[in-house]
Amino acid sequence: MKYALLICDDESDLRSNSEIEADPVHVTWLADLERRGARLYGARLRPSVDATTVRVRKDETLVSDGPFAETKDFIGGLVIVECADLDEAIAIAAGHPWAATGSIEIRPVWE
């Protein structure tokens, strides 16, 4: 089964790509995904100040800068994994470095 892991954390602690790549916890987590053969896709997202939100209300398209929700937590990235079951997806999410300071939302992907 495929799952999307939405990586949520406090946007005030933005690390550079090189800092993330050098983080031993992150390196270990990626190695675990490779060992499991679970990682299908992953991407880091730009900060929420770069977001654009689109809503359509009564045939009017409303466009606003920034994220949909006003919150300090933001979705900073996503990883698509293929797992045997939800228990394996939980184990993978629990190992992500941001699980210790933010949260990892797990969503099953419609096939």
C-alpha angles and dihedrals in degrees: 000000000000122000133186114221109204108203109216124184144143107290092212089076100062113168124197120249090249091053090051092047090052095047107110092210091054092045090051092049092051090048089053091053090050091048090052092044086228105126113098101160140350136180137174115225126221118248119287091252085072093053127108121202121205125196129172116209122174092342092309118120111219116196123188135173119246135024127322095245129053101228139123090233115078138177102257098174148342137225125196112210135179113220139171090241146332091283091062091046089052091050090051093047092048090057095055112109093232092056087078095057105019131009142271115221113206119207127178112235119233107242 
